[in-house]
Every structure is written in structure tokens, then in C-alpha cells.
């Protein structure tokens, strides 16, 4: 398998949560550590991508900076691809505590330019393999402020459906993300 960067995206504004997601306590650990553990367990080169002022827990991996503006998920993905050079990036949102190393490794092993999980008819592009050849299209999409799911559909992403995801566990659990305080409570109950 070609070298792939495992980029944990932690530069979001956390507006709905009201505080930085990366540092939220879940089961005695910062939320970011769960996604980072999945990336490391998959054998990828781990990095955290965040804005300069993004609160983060102490890191033992490199931190790559994304621009402060615009505030859009593509900002972190583009920053990771630019910093990774000619290597693909497997992006994982820092608020996905139940993604597994096995699923991350499987996504990373695909060779399509964009590989995205799909469950319940919805794409989940904040857990996806992005190839650097997509950068021009991603920059264009960011300029238009296109929603990330629309971008993934426009780029004809290879989709991993529920049947494929079920090899790694319950898709709803694997793709669960923490957006609001109630989600953090649900995640704690699911641990």
C-alpha cells in the first residue's frame, strides 16, 4: 500500500457543541484521541489538522495548520492534502469516537481518488480517502462553499455501503459523531 497520511481534522468551529470538540472528555480521554488511535492502529502516518487557535489536547503527533478562513470542512482536507504532497490523505473527523482501525485501514487500502462510507442514504465524507489529484476540484468547491456531501457526490466518490461497513461493526456506531452536548452523553452511554 502506498504511504497514506491519516489526518484527524480538528479545526471546526464547534458552534453547535459550544466548546472545542477535540478536548471534550469522553470516558476519561479527550475526544480527539479516539480518532487518532484508529489512525495509528491502521498503520497510517498520523497528523492532526487544525487552525492555529484551535484548542487541542497535548499531542505526540505532528500538528498541521489549516487557514483560519474559510470555516468549512474542506479547509482542513485541502490543508492536509497540500501538506501531504503527493500522498493520499485518509481524513477522520475528531468527533468520531467509534471509528475503528480496521475500517480506517480498509478505506486507506482503496485506490479510487475518493472513497467515502455511505449509510442510510447519506455520504460521510469526514471519514474518507482523498487523493491529491482532487485538489483543483476541492479548491473550486471551497470557493463556491459547496456542502461536503455535495462535493463528494460531484466527484463520483466510490461508496462503501452498509453491507461493506457491517464487516467492521454497526455502521450507525462506526459513523457516529458528536455534534451537540446530547451526542456526547449518548457517546458516553455507548462506550
N, CA, C and O of each residue as an XYZ file, in Angstrom:
764
protein
N       0.845     -1.181      0.000
C       0.000      0.000      0.000
C       0.886      1.240      0.000
O       1.887      1.292      0.715
N       0.518      2.240     -0.804
C       1.295      3.473     -0.849
C       1.195      4.189      0.500
O       0.220      3.998      1.226
N       2.200      5.016      0.844
C       2.137      5.741      2.117
C       0.941      6.686      2.131
O       0.725      7.451      1.190
N       0.185      6.624      3.187
C      -1.017      7.448      3.322
C      -0.957      8.179      4.656
O      -0.581      7.610      5.681
N      -1.334      9.440      4.619
C      -1.407     10.246      5.826
C      -2.780     10.056      6.453
O      -3.798     10.144      5.766
N      -2.812      9.801      7.730
C      -4.064      9.733      8.479
C      -4.266     11.048      9.197
O      -3.654     11.291     10.238
N      -5.120     11.901      8.650
C      -5.307     13.259      9.173
C      -6.570     13.353     10.016
O      -7.681     13.198      9.509
N      -6.390     13.605     11.296
C      -7.529     13.835     12.179
C      -7.861     15.328     12.100
O      -7.042     16.179     12.447
N      -9.065     15.624     11.642
C      -9.497     17.005     11.421
C     -10.075     17.587     12.705
O     -11.071     17.090     13.232
N      -9.439     18.649     13.203
C      -9.843     19.238     14.484
C      -9.954     20.753     14.414
O      -9.818     21.428     15.434
N     -10.199     21.302     13.225
C     -10.241     22.750     13.066
C     -11.625     23.351     12.986
O     -11.775     24.528     12.656
N     -12.644     22.555     13.284
C     -14.010     23.054     13.176
C     -14.343     24.085     14.243
O     -13.653     24.193     15.257
N     -15.398     24.832     14.003
C     -15.797     25.905     14.913
C     -16.557     25.401     16.139
O     -16.645     26.122     17.132
N     -17.103     24.200     16.102
C     -17.853     23.605     17.225
C     -18.996     24.499     17.695
O     -19.275     24.571     18.892
N     -19.656     25.175     16.764
C     -20.736     26.100     17.136
C     -21.871     25.390     17.878
O     -22.355     25.876     18.900
N     -22.284     24.242     17.355
C     -23.417     23.541     17.981
C     -23.042     22.950     19.331
O     -23.885     22.840     20.221
N     -21.775     22.569     19.485
C     -21.341     21.990     20.754
C     -21.132     23.076     21.802
O     -21.431     22.872     22.979
N     -20.621     24.223     21.382
C     -20.391     25.308     22.320
C     -19.005     25.314     22.941
O     -18.647     26.254     23.650
N     -18.221     24.275     22.682
C     -16.823     24.230     23.134
C     -16.056     23.312     22.189
O     -16.649     22.541     21.434
N     -14.743     23.405     22.241
C     -13.890     22.660     21.312
C     -14.100     21.155     21.468
O     -13.919     20.601     22.552
N     -14.482     20.509     20.378
C     -14.744     19.070     20.431
C     -13.499     18.262     20.754
O     -13.573     17.292     21.508
N     -12.369     18.640     20.202
C     -11.146     17.843     20.349
C     -10.776     17.612     21.803
O     -10.193     16.581     22.141
N     -11.110     18.566     22.668
C     -10.696     18.464     24.069
C     -11.796     17.940     24.988
O     -11.564     17.770     26.185
N     -12.982     17.682     24.455
C     -14.070     17.176     25.299
C     -13.694     15.847     25.928
O     -13.064     15.005     25.289
N     -14.074     15.665     27.160
C     -13.791     14.416     27.871
C     -14.842     13.366     27.518
O     -16.044     13.596     27.658
N     -14.371     12.226     27.065
C     -15.236     11.073     26.814
C     -14.560      9.858     27.428
O     -13.526      9.401     26.941
N     -15.132      9.351     28.471
C     -14.559      8.179     29.128
C     -13.164      8.429     29.689
O     -12.341      7.514     29.731
N     -12.893      9.648     30.117
C     -11.597      9.964     30.705
C     -10.505     10.303     29.705
O      -9.343     10.460     30.081
N     -10.870     10.417     28.428
C      -9.900     10.758     27.374
C     -10.450     11.901     26.534
O     -11.666     12.035     26.394
N      -9.564     12.732     25.969
C     -10.046     13.736     25.027
C     -10.664     13.057     23.802
O     -10.154     12.046     23.319
N     -11.754     13.616     23.313
C     -12.470     13.043     22.174
C     -11.546     12.795     20.990
O     -11.673     11.770     20.320
N     -10.630     13.699     20.722
C      -9.711     13.565     19.589
C      -8.898     12.272     19.653
O      -8.549     11.713     18.613
N      -8.597     11.797     20.842
C      -7.747     10.604     20.984
C      -8.354      9.350     20.369
O      -7.615      8.456     19.956
N      -9.666      9.260     20.297
C     -10.305      8.071     19.731
C     -10.022      7.966     18.228
O      -9.624      6.909     17.740
N     -10.228      9.061     17.502
C      -9.948      9.056     16.064
C      -8.459      8.870     15.811
O      -8.066      8.151     14.893
N      -7.637      9.514     16.619
C      -6.187      9.390     16.466
C      -5.736      7.943     16.696
O      -4.859      7.449     15.989
N      -6.323      7.274     17.667
C      -5.982      5.870     17.928
C      -6.362      4.982     16.743
O      -5.644      4.033     16.428
N      -7.476      5.280     16.090
C      -7.890      4.494     14.919
C      -6.899      4.683     13.779
O      -6.536      3.717     13.108
N      -6.461      5.908     13.557
C      -5.483      6.196     12.504
C      -4.164      5.479     12.800
O      -3.582      4.846     11.919
N      -3.705      5.583     14.035
C      -2.445      4.933     14.403
C      -2.574      3.419     14.338
O      -1.652      2.738     13.888
N      -3.696      2.890     14.780
C      -3.911      1.448     14.739
C      -3.968      0.903     13.321
O      -3.674     -0.269     13.087
N      -4.349      1.759     12.372
C      -4.400      1.359     10.962
C      -3.021      1.410     10.307
O      -2.865      0.990      9.160
N      -2.027      1.918     11.023
C      -0.674      1.982     10.477
C      -0.431      3.162      9.550
O       0.527      3.155      8.777
N      -1.291      4.180      9.618
C      -1.108      5.357      8.785
C      -0.200      6.362      9.492
O      -0.003      6.288     10.704
N       0.345      7.295      8.723
C       1.151      8.365      9.309
C       0.193      9.359      9.970
O      -0.532     10.059      9.264
N       0.169      9.442     11.311
C      -0.837     10.265     11.975
C      -0.434     11.739     12.061
O       0.714     12.074     12.352
N      -1.412     12.605     11.798
C      -1.260     14.043     11.994
C      -2.605     14.587     12.472
O      -3.648     13.964     12.278
N      -2.558     15.750     13.095
C      -3.774     16.466     13.463
C      -3.766     17.761     12.672
O      -2.766     18.478     12.654
N      -4.879     18.060     12.018
C      -5.012     19.274     11.215
C      -5.997     20.192     11.939
O      -7.135     19.812     12.217
N      -5.532     21.411     12.237
C      -6.367     22.346     12.995
C      -5.954     23.781     12.690
O      -4.878     24.039     12.151
N      -6.823     24.687     13.044
C      -6.495     26.105     12.930
C      -5.494     26.471     14.035
O      -5.395     25.780     15.049
N      -4.772     27.540     13.826
C      -3.739     27.957     14.787
C      -4.303     28.095     16.196
O      -3.646     27.723     17.169
N      -5.517     28.628     16.311
C      -6.087     28.867     17.638
C      -7.025     27.755     18.107
O      -7.726     27.924     19.106
N      -7.050     26.631     17.408
C      -7.912     25.518     17.821
C      -7.382     24.893     19.110
O      -6.229     24.466     19.157
N      -8.213     24.834     20.161
C      -7.773     24.156     21.381
C      -7.616     22.655     21.118
O      -8.509     22.014     20.563
N      -6.477     22.112     21.522
C      -6.194     20.692     21.345
C      -5.613     20.131     22.636
O      -4.995     20.863     23.410
N      -5.806     18.848     22.872
C      -5.102     18.228     23.993
C      -3.623     18.098     23.627
O      -3.263     18.300     22.467
N      -2.771     17.771     24.577
C      -1.358     17.545     24.236
C      -1.247     16.462     23.163
O      -1.933     15.442     23.224
N      -0.368     16.699     22.173
C      -0.225     15.788     21.041
C       1.171     15.175     21.007
O       2.163     15.832     21.322
N       1.226     13.904     20.619
C       2.507     13.226     20.390
C       2.701     12.969     18.899
O       3.547     12.167     18.502
N       1.905     13.662     18.077
C       1.981     13.534     16.615
C       2.086     14.940     16.043
O       1.789     15.907     16.745
N       2.506     15.080     14.777
C       2.590     16.416     14.185
C       1.225     17.096     14.090
O       0.188     16.455     13.921
N       1.272     18.407     14.206
C       0.085     19.244     14.011
C       0.316     20.043     12.729
O       1.308     20.762     12.606
N      -0.605     19.911     11.782
C      -0.542     20.690     10.546
C      -1.590     21.775     10.638
O      -2.730     21.525     11.027
N      -1.193     22.979     10.277
C      -2.096     24.120     10.409
C      -2.927     24.319      9.148
O      -2.432     24.221      8.025
N      -4.197     24.600      9.370
C      -5.086     24.986      8.281
C      -5.384     26.473      8.429
O      -5.287     27.008      9.534
N      -5.744     27.151      7.343
C      -6.058     28.579      7.438
C      -7.255     28.844      8.352
O      -8.132     27.996      8.518
N      -7.268     30.035      8.936
C      -8.381     30.422      9.805
C      -9.678     30.573      9.015
O     -10.763     30.324      9.542
N      -9.567     30.972      7.785
C     -10.733     31.166      6.923
C     -10.500     30.463      5.597
O      -9.356     30.363      5.154
N     -11.522     29.985      4.967
C     -12.905     29.961      5.428
C     -13.143     28.838      6.429
O     -12.380     27.875      6.508
N     -14.207     28.987      7.181
C     -14.610     27.937      8.112
C     -15.481     26.966      7.323
O     -16.671     27.203      7.114
N     -14.873     25.880      6.895
C     -15.552     24.876      6.062
C     -14.735     23.591      6.215
O     -13.509     23.660      6.307
N     -15.380     22.425      6.243
C     -14.635     21.168      6.381
C     -13.573     20.970      5.295
O     -12.548     20.335      5.540
N     -13.815     21.505      4.109
C     -12.829     21.357      3.034
C     -11.524     22.068      3.353
O     -10.478     21.689      2.826
N     -11.557     23.080      4.192
C     -10.341     23.816      4.541
C      -9.306     22.866      5.140
O      -8.137     22.902      4.755
N      -9.721     22.030      6.064
C      -8.805     21.072      6.684
C      -8.363     19.981      5.735
O      -7.202     19.572      5.759
N      -9.270     19.503      4.900
C      -8.937     18.454      3.941
C      -7.928     18.984      2.924
O      -6.948     18.307      2.613
N      -8.159     20.175      2.413
C      -7.229     20.771      1.451
C      -5.872     21.017      2.105
O      -4.836     20.727      1.507
N      -5.869     21.548      3.322
C      -4.601     21.785      4.025
C      -3.829     20.478      4.208
O      -2.610     20.447      4.044
N      -4.528     19.416      4.542
C      -3.864     18.120      4.725
C      -3.283     17.612      3.413
O      -2.147     17.139      3.374
N      -4.060     17.709      2.340
C      -3.564     17.253      1.034
C      -2.362     18.072      0.576
O      -1.412     17.517      0.025
N      -2.392     19.374      0.796
C      -1.259     20.212      0.405
C      -0.013     19.845      1.200
O       1.077     19.757      0.634
N      -0.157     19.634      2.493
C       0.990     19.296      3.344
C       1.500     17.883      3.072
O       2.683     17.602      3.266
N       0.614     16.996      2.625
C       0.995     15.595      2.386
C       1.756     15.417      1.076
O       2.315     14.348      0.829
N       1.786     16.442      0.240
C       2.498     16.332     -1.035
C       1.767     15.431     -1.996
O       0.602     15.668     -2.316
N       2.446     14.393     -2.463
C       1.823     13.503     -3.444
C       1.158     12.289     -2.799
O       0.770     11.354     -3.500
N       1.024     12.293     -1.481
C       0.412     11.158     -0.774
C      -1.072     11.384     -0.551
O      -1.490     12.507     -0.271
N      -1.875     10.335     -0.669
C      -3.291     10.452     -0.328
C      -3.460     10.724      1.167
O      -2.558     10.482      1.969
N      -4.629     11.227      1.514
C      -4.969     11.522      2.904
C      -6.238     10.765      3.270
O      -7.241     10.817      2.558
N      -6.173     10.068      4.384
C      -7.370      9.461      4.953
C      -7.798     10.416      6.057
O      -7.156     10.483      7.105
N      -8.872     11.148      5.830
C      -9.352     12.131      6.796
C     -10.357     11.491      7.742
O     -11.213     10.708      7.330
N     -10.235     11.840      9.018
C     -11.160     11.385     10.048
C     -11.504     12.594     10.914
O     -10.606     13.261     11.428
N     -12.772     12.877     11.077
C     -13.178     13.968     11.962
C     -12.834     13.616     13.399
O     -12.942     12.458     13.804
N     -12.424     14.608     14.165
C     -12.022     14.355     15.555
C     -13.200     13.978     16.441
O     -13.011     13.566     17.585
N     -14.415     14.116     15.919
C     -15.597     13.840     16.738
C     -16.235     12.482     16.432
O     -17.429     12.285     16.660
N     -15.428     11.546     15.912
C     -15.926     10.206     15.585
C     -15.270      9.182     16.525
O     -14.273      8.564     16.151
N     -15.806      8.996     17.722
C     -15.122      8.157     18.708
C     -15.187      6.657     18.455
O     -14.440      5.904     19.079
N     -16.054      6.204     17.563
C     -16.230      4.765     17.401
C     -15.714      4.224     16.075
O     -15.925      3.051     15.766
N     -15.045      5.051     15.293
C     -14.429      4.555     14.068
C     -13.301      3.609     14.482
O     -12.586      3.866     15.451
N     -13.153      2.523     13.742
C     -12.153      1.518     14.120
C     -10.929      1.574     13.216
O     -10.987      2.051     12.082
N      -9.827      1.075     13.747
C      -8.596      0.992     12.960
C      -8.808      0.114     11.732
O      -8.243      0.386     10.672
N      -9.606     -0.923     11.861
C      -9.853     -1.836     10.746
C     -10.593     -1.132      9.604
O     -10.265     -1.326      8.433
N     -11.586     -0.318      9.951
C     -12.307      0.427      8.922
C     -11.390      1.469      8.277
O     -11.396      1.628      7.057
N     -10.613      2.170      9.082
C      -9.672      3.164      8.552
C      -8.690      2.496      7.595
O      -8.426      3.018      6.512
N      -8.150      1.349      7.988
C      -7.200      0.634      7.125
C      -7.863      0.193      5.825
O      -7.245      0.267      4.763
N      -9.110     -0.264      5.895
C      -9.812     -0.687      4.693
C     -10.029      0.493      3.748
O      -9.789      0.369      2.547
N     -10.474      1.622      4.265
C     -10.658      2.811      3.437
C      -9.336      3.226      2.795
O      -9.290      3.566      1.613
N      -8.279      3.194      3.573
C      -6.961      3.605      3.075
C      -6.458      2.693      1.966
O      -5.717      3.138      1.090
N      -6.849      1.426      1.993
C      -6.356      0.449      1.016
C      -6.997      0.589     -0.364
O      -6.482      0.041     -1.338
N      -8.094      1.303     -0.462
C      -8.729      1.513     -1.767
C      -7.861      2.429     -2.622
O      -7.031      3.174     -2.103
N      -8.057      2.369     -3.920
C      -7.221      3.174     -4.815
C      -7.994      4.246     -5.580
O      -7.390      5.033     -6.308
N      -9.301      4.291     -5.431
C     -10.079      5.331     -6.105
C      -9.670      6.700     -5.561
O      -9.226      6.793     -4.416
N      -9.810      7.757     -6.350
C      -9.423      9.089     -5.868
C     -10.170      9.528     -4.606
O      -9.611     10.220     -3.755
N     -11.439      9.119     -4.495
C     -12.225      9.471     -3.318
C     -13.058      8.262     -2.913
O     -13.825      7.724     -3.711
N     -12.895      7.847     -1.670
C     -13.635      6.700     -1.137
C     -14.339      7.171      0.133
O     -13.704      7.672      1.060
N     -15.671      6.999      0.159
C     -16.492      7.554      1.230
C     -17.489      6.508      1.722
O     -18.126      5.843      0.906
N     -17.638      6.349      3.032
C     -18.698      5.486      3.545
C     -20.074      6.095      3.271
O     -20.241      7.314      3.248
N     -21.050      5.214      3.067
C     -22.435      5.646      2.881
C     -23.329      4.765      3.741
O     -23.273      3.537      3.671
N     -24.147      5.412      4.544
C     -25.089      4.672      5.387
C     -26.394      5.442      5.448
O     -26.397      6.671      5.518
N     -27.486      4.729      5.423
C     -28.824      5.330      5.456
C     -28.989      6.385      4.374
O     -29.609      7.425      4.600
N     -28.429      6.114      3.188
C     -28.561      7.025      2.065
C     -27.768      8.310      2.183
O     -27.994      9.247      1.417
N     -26.840      8.372      3.129
C     -26.072      9.591      3.380
C     -24.582      9.301      3.283
O     -24.089      8.326      3.850
N     -23.872     10.157      2.561
C     -22.416     10.055      2.485
C     -21.790     10.629      3.756
O     -22.336     11.547      4.368
N     -20.645     10.081      4.142
C     -19.934     10.529      5.345
C     -18.509     10.926      4.963
O     -17.558     10.218      5.295
N     -18.356     12.064      4.262
C     -17.048     12.443      3.727
C     -16.041     12.950      4.753
O     -14.905     13.257      4.390
N     -16.426     13.046      6.023
C     -15.426     13.389      7.040
C     -14.718     12.148      7.571
O     -13.939     12.219      8.522
N     -15.000     11.021      6.945
C     -14.220      9.795      7.102
C     -14.037      9.285      5.679
O     -14.864      8.526      5.175
N     -12.954      9.705      5.034
C     -12.810      9.398      3.610
C     -11.347      9.427      3.193
O     -10.501     10.059      3.825
N     -11.088      8.716      2.102
C      -9.750      8.715      1.486
C      -9.787      9.709      0.327
O     -10.601      9.579     -0.588
N      -8.894     10.709      0.375
C      -8.824     11.781     -0.609
C      -7.472     11.716     -1.310
O      -6.434     11.637     -0.653
N      -7.481     11.748     -2.629
C      -6.240     11.708     -3.416
C      -5.846     13.138     -3.801
O      -6.721     13.967     -4.053
N      -4.533     13.442     -3.850
C      -4.111     14.803     -4.189
C      -4.549     15.275     -5.570
O      -4.592     16.482     -5.812
N      -4.874     14.371     -6.476
C      -5.359     14.782     -7.803
C      -6.685     15.535     -7.722
O      -7.086     16.198     -8.678
N      -7.361     15.433     -6.581
C      -8.648     16.107     -6.393
C      -8.503     17.571     -5.982
O      -9.494     18.301     -5.947
N      -7.280     18.009     -5.671
C      -7.102     19.358     -5.135
C      -7.738     20.471     -5.980
O      -8.415     21.325     -5.408
N      -7.559     20.509     -7.315
C      -8.203     21.589     -8.075
C      -9.722     21.618     -7.895
O     -10.305     22.686     -7.717
N     -10.352     20.464     -7.941
C     -11.805     20.406     -7.773
C     -12.213     20.797     -6.349
O     -13.253     21.425     -6.152
N     -11.402     20.429     -5.369
C     -11.715     20.768     -3.981
C     -11.568     22.266     -3.738
O     -12.373     22.869     -3.029
N     -10.535     22.861     -4.329
C     -10.370     24.322     -4.189
C     -11.554     25.056     -4.819
O     -12.046     26.040     -4.265
N     -12.007     24.576     -5.972
C     -13.163     25.167     -6.626
C     -14.406     25.017     -5.746
O     -15.179     25.963     -5.597
N     -14.593     23.856     -5.177
C     -15.752     23.607     -4.314
C     -15.709     24.488     -3.072
O     -16.746     24.976     -2.621
N     -14.523     24.695     -2.519
C     -14.388     25.552     -1.351
C     -14.722     26.995     -1.713
O     -15.378     27.698     -0.945
N     -14.277     27.424     -2.868
C     -14.576     28.781     -3.322
C     -16.086     28.992     -3.449
O     -16.593     30.078     -3.165
N     -16.804     27.944     -3.880
C     -18.267     28.021     -4.023
C     -18.990     27.735     -2.710
O     -20.212     27.856     -2.621
N     -18.211     27.350     -1.684
C     -18.763     26.962     -0.384
C     -19.761     25.820     -0.515
O     -20.791     25.796      0.159
N     -19.444     24.880     -1.387
C     -20.322     23.726     -1.605
C     -20.320     22.827     -0.363
O     -19.269     22.611      0.241
N     -21.471     22.311      0.016
C     -21.517     21.366      1.136
C     -20.661     20.128      0.828
O     -20.588     19.680     -0.316
N     -20.031     19.596      1.849
C     -19.094     18.488      1.661
C     -19.761     17.260      1.043
O     -19.155     16.590      0.207
N     -20.970     16.960      1.429
C     -21.660     15.806      0.835
C     -21.916     16.033     -0.652
O     -21.832     15.093     -1.443
N     -22.224     17.250     -1.036
C     -22.432     17.577     -2.451
C     -21.119     17.405     -3.210
O     -21.099     16.866     -4.316
N     -20.035     17.862     -2.612
C     -18.718     17.729     -3.245
C     -18.404     16.262     -3.486
O     -17.972     15.890     -4.577
N     -18.618     15.433     -2.484
C     -18.328     14.004     -2.628
C     -19.158     13.387     -3.746
O     -18.655     12.566     -4.512
N     -20.411     13.774     -3.842
C     -21.269     13.255     -4.911
C     -20.808     13.754     -6.274
O     -20.771     12.988     -7.237
N     -20.454     15.040     -6.361
C     -19.987     15.611     -7.627
C     -18.716     14.924     -8.116
O     -18.507     14.778     -9.320
N     -17.877     14.506     -7.186
C     -16.599     13.882     -7.549
C     -16.738     12.378     -7.783
O     -15.738     11.671     -7.908
N     -17.959     11.901     -7.840
C     -18.237     10.484     -8.107
C     -17.452      9.583     -7.165
O     -16.752      8.665     -7.593
N     -17.583      9.862     -5.883
C     -16.875      9.077     -4.871
C     -17.237      7.603     -4.967
O     -18.384      7.241     -5.226
N     -16.235      6.766     -4.753
C     -16.516      5.346     -4.572
C     -17.169      5.225     -3.200
O     -16.637      5.713     -2.203
N     -18.311      4.579     -3.160
C     -19.067      4.499     -1.915
C     -18.931      3.120     -1.284
O     -19.041      2.092     -1.952
N     -18.690      3.129      0.016
C     -18.710      1.884      0.772
C     -20.048      1.833      1.480
O     -20.287      2.577      2.431
N     -20.914      0.957      1.017
C     -22.260      0.869      1.555
C     -22.329      0.126      2.872
O     -21.326     -0.384      3.371
N     -23.524      0.075      3.422
C     -23.743     -0.538      4.730
C     -23.264     -1.989      4.758
O     -22.704     -2.437      5.759
N     -23.479     -2.723      3.669
C     -23.031     -4.118      3.634
C     -21.530     -4.252      3.838
O     -21.072     -5.145      4.551
N     -20.768     -3.367      3.212
C     -19.317     -3.393      3.387
C     -18.925     -2.895      4.771
O     -18.004     -3.430      5.387
N     -19.614     -1.883      5.258
C     -19.292     -1.327      6.572
C     -19.587     -2.313      7.695
O     -18.889     -2.327      8.709
N     -20.617     -3.136      7.521
C     -21.013     -4.079      8.568
C     -19.915     -5.089      8.902
O     -19.947     -5.706      9.967
N     -18.948     -5.264      8.004
C     -17.809     -6.144      8.317
C     -17.010     -5.612      9.509
O     -16.278     -6.356     10.162
N     -17.165     -4.305      9.782
C     -16.386     -3.660     10.837
C     -17.227     -3.291     12.052
O     -16.708     -2.742     13.025
N     -18.515     -3.588     12.000
C     -19.397     -3.263     13.111
C     -20.669     -2.606     12.609
O     -20.930     -2.563     11.407
N     -21.447     -2.100     13.533
C     -22.704     -1.420     13.207
C     -22.372     -0.080     12.553
O     -21.733      0.765     13.180
N     -22.800      0.131     11.291
C     -22.481      1.397     10.624
C     -22.904      2.639     11.407
O     -22.196      3.646     11.399
N     -24.051      2.574     12.080
C     -24.503      3.739     12.844
C     -23.529      4.072     13.972
O     -23.314      5.243     14.283
N     -22.950      3.061     14.576
C     -21.963      3.282     15.643
C     -20.638      3.746     15.045
O     -20.046      4.713     15.524
N     -20.174      3.065     14.007
C     -18.892      3.420     13.388
C     -18.856      4.866     12.927
O     -17.829      5.533     13.057
N     -19.969      5.360     12.388
C     -20.025      6.694     11.798
C     -20.626      7.738     12.734
O     -20.834      8.885     12.338
N     -20.901      7.346     13.959
C     -21.477      8.267     14.940
C     -20.515      9.423     15.180
O     -19.315      9.220     15.366
N     -21.057     10.640     15.173
C     -20.206     11.779     15.502
C     -20.888     12.659     16.544
O     -22.113     12.688     16.661
N     -20.065     13.365     17.285
C     -20.503     14.179     18.413
C     -20.636     15.620     17.933
O     -19.633     16.292     17.690
N     -21.862     16.091     17.797
C     -22.104     17.460     17.320
C     -22.675     18.393     18.382
O     -22.387     19.590     18.386
N     -23.484     17.842     19.281
C     -24.156     18.647     20.306
C     -23.956     17.954     21.655
O     -23.603     16.775     21.691
N     -24.177     18.675     22.776
C     -23.963     18.060     24.085
C     -24.698     16.719     24.269
O     -24.165     15.807     24.901
N     -25.896     16.601     23.731
C     -26.619     15.336     23.852
C     -25.897     14.179     23.171
O     -25.983     13.039     23.627
N     -25.184     14.468     22.076
C     -24.404     13.425     21.401
C     -23.261     12.938     22.289
O     -22.928     11.753     22.285
N     -22.669     13.844     23.040
C     -21.593     13.451     23.949
C     -22.135     12.522     25.033
O     -21.481     11.548     25.407
N     -23.312     12.823     25.526
C     -23.952     11.960     26.522
C     -24.256     10.591     25.914
O     -24.035      9.564     26.556
N     -24.760     10.574     24.679
C     -25.042      9.302     24.003
C     -23.755      8.508     23.814
O     -23.737      7.296     24.029
N     -22.674      9.185     23.412
C     -21.382      8.501     23.209
C     -20.895      7.904     24.521
O     -20.387      6.783     24.542
N     -21.043      8.630     25.597
C     -20.614      8.110     26.895
C     -21.400      6.859     27.257
O     -20.841      5.915     27.814
N     -22.687      6.846     26.945
C     -23.516      5.668     27.227
C     -23.131      4.503     26.326
O     -23.269      3.344     26.718
N     -22.646      4.800     25.114
C     -22.278      3.759     24.155
C     -20.905      3.140     24.450
O     -20.606      2.041     23.983
N     -20.080      3.840     25.218
C     -18.728      3.338     25.494
C     -18.749      2.009     26.223
O     -17.692      1.456     26.528
